[in-house]
Amino acid sequence: MSHLDRIPMTGPARARRQQLAQGLKLGLAALAAPWLALSPAHAAEGAEAAGPAPDFDLSGPAGRVQLSALRGKVVYLDFWASWCGPCRQSFPWMNEIQAKLGPRGLQVVGVNVDARTPDAERFLAEVPAHFTVAFDPKGETPRRYAIKGMPTSVLIGADGRIRFVHSGFRPEDRAALEAQLQQALALAEPLRRGVLA
């Protein structure tokens, strides 16, 4: 307790102090928000923290894409759209990270949410994806994950549980995102070696 807390306050002074305290709490929450998005304990709105990732079975340019078939791998699930500007920035990074960390058990999966698949195909002709792509023109998968904006990425551990959700993409996000991927891969290593069931 500070010496200020010992001073009795009534009326306008007390109300002003409460307003300042509330403003400070809101300010601190705003500063912390970008870091919460990269925290393993932070789950998507509507998804349970560290809960199981909803399964999906979608078509893609290379055939069917099923999350359940990727069990045992760390999955970087990215929801994107052809009209999304930041998606054009995220694709080259996802290509790099798939090439770099794929041998360690990472699988990047990009789920397109365009209502018209030809729009997505035009985007891919301009910005190629060297990772798995799936099409969800009905938008069922983003609804299951409670996705609210494009792009949004969901990191799913080798155990099939959501580790974190990140909204948006900026070049300065790369290092923090890669650190989360490296951490998930390190945790998955015993599973890959067959040490854990």
GUKOLMI-313723 format. One record per residue (C-alpha): residue in three letters; x, y, z. Coordinates in steps of 0.001 Angstrom, whole numbers, plus 500000, padded with zeros to 6 digits. Example, Ala and Ser with C-alpha at 12.3 -4.5 7.8 and 13.67 -1.06 7.14 Angstrom:
<pts>
ALA512300495500507800;SER513670498940507140;
</pts>
This chain:
<pts>
MET500000500000500000;SER501421503393499029;HIS501123506559501090;LEU498455507743498598;ASP496274504728499454;ARG496194505852503103;ILE494628509226502220;PRO490838508977502449;MET489162510083499237;THR485556510947498652;GLY483442512319495847;PRO485161513648492685;ALA488703512794493833;ARG487805509138494349;ALA485983508960490992;ARG488983510522489218;ARG491366508031490827;GLN489173505126489692;GLN489097506538486136;LEU492890506799486092;ALA493263503236487351;GLN490851501936484682;GLY492679503901481980;LEU495987502426483098;LYS494575498893482941;LEU493215499461479429;GLY496514500977478293;LEU498502498013479590;ALA496073495594477944;ALA496487497380474602;LEU500274497172474869;ALA500126493462475693;ALA497641492504472942;PRO500159491975470089;TRP502239489665472302;LEU499198487672473408;ALA498576486818469771;LEU501927485004469709;SER501534483294473072;PRO501115479492473052;ALA498320479830475592;HIS496347482248473407;ALA493672480495471361;ALA491366481821468687;GLU488170483495469724;GLY485735480623470192;ALA488438477958470394;GLU489521476442473678;ALA493099477241474759;ALA495301474276473848;GLY492144472453472726;PRO491979469960469885;ALA492096471462466399;PRO488852470850464466;ASP489380468332461669;PHE488624469156458037;ASP488560467343454709;LEU488915469704451735;SER489904469526448083;GLY493066471163446819;PRO495164471424443656;ALA497087468287444663;GLY494064466314445957;ARG492291465869449286;VAL493645467699452339;GLN492729466206455730;LEU494063467546459004;SER493723464117460640;ALA496120462677458032;LEU498805465087459289;ARG498707463876462908;GLY502269463646464220;LYS503367466699462241;VAL503406470303463415;VAL500866472103461206;TYR500952475803460419;LEU497374476323459224;ASP496959479603457359;PHE493575481003456299;TRP493893483285453270;ALA491927484953450467;SER492787486276447013;TRP491747489814447984;CYS493985489852451088;GLY496981492191450736;PRO499037490801453655;CYS498569487292452216;ARG500814488299449319;GLN503529489058451883;SER502974485902453927;PHE503194483409451037;PRO506934483891450289;TRP507680483502454016;MET505525480353454259;ASN507373478939451221;GLU510698479613452966;ILE509597478180456297;GLN508180475020454642;ALA511504474445452862;LYS513520475168456017;LEU511469473306458641;GLY509599470719456557;PRO512372468129457049;ARG511904468505460836;GLY508176467723460632;LEU506467471028459778;GLN503605471103457298;VAL502226474448456135;VAL498604474224454972;GLY496940477233453348;VAL493136477150453391;ASN491606479515450844;VAL488236481005451767;ASP487248482636448454;ALA483663481863447421;ARG484974481412443850;THR487874478957443510;PRO489034480541440183;ASP489867483711442164;ALA492166481648444382;GLU493719479936441361;ARG494529483328439774;PHE496188484415443030;LEU498262481194443104;ALA499367481781439498;GLU500824485120440594;VAL502001484098444067;PRO502895480390443964;ALA502566478225447064;HIS505234475581447715;PHE503133474077450494;THR499781472293450734;VAL496757474331449608;ALA493089473564450187;PHE489912475318449013;ASP486947476009451277;PRO484493478087449198;LYS481675477453451699;GLY483775478850454570;GLU483018475961456932;THR486581475524458198;PRO487153479170459189;ARG483807479060461008;ARG484948476012463009;TYR488112477899463957;ALA486217481156464662;ILE488424483049462176;LYS487579486733461954;GLY490132488180459503;MET492618487348456748;PRO495213486118457068;THR494933484230460338;SER497296481402461192;VAL496798478595463689;LEU499742476548464952;ILE498728472960465677;GLY501115470764467639;ALA502026467208466673;ASP499461466084469251;GLY496678467753467243;ARG496092470550469758;ILE496058474287469055;ARG499195475994470361;PHE498543479572469261;VAL496606481771466860;HIS498042484808465091;SER496003487386463173;GLY497467489355460284;PHE500967489238458845;ARG503744491819458811;PRO507385491238457852;GLU508394492039461443;ASP506258489084462643;ARG508574486544460997;ALA511087486060463801;ALA508453485606466517;LEU506428483229464335;GLU509487481153463506;ALA510389480979467204;GLN506927479524467913;LEU507372476987465105;GLN510810475977466392;GLN509409475520469903;ALA506527473346468635;LEU508945471237466590;ALA511234470764469601;LEU508261469545471657;ALA507258467187468829;GLU510727465629468484;PRO510139462852471068;LEU506905461924469244;ARG508774461706465969;ARG511383459453467532;GLY508681457210468964;VAL509645457931472581;LEU506101458991473472;ALA502913457234472434;
</pts>
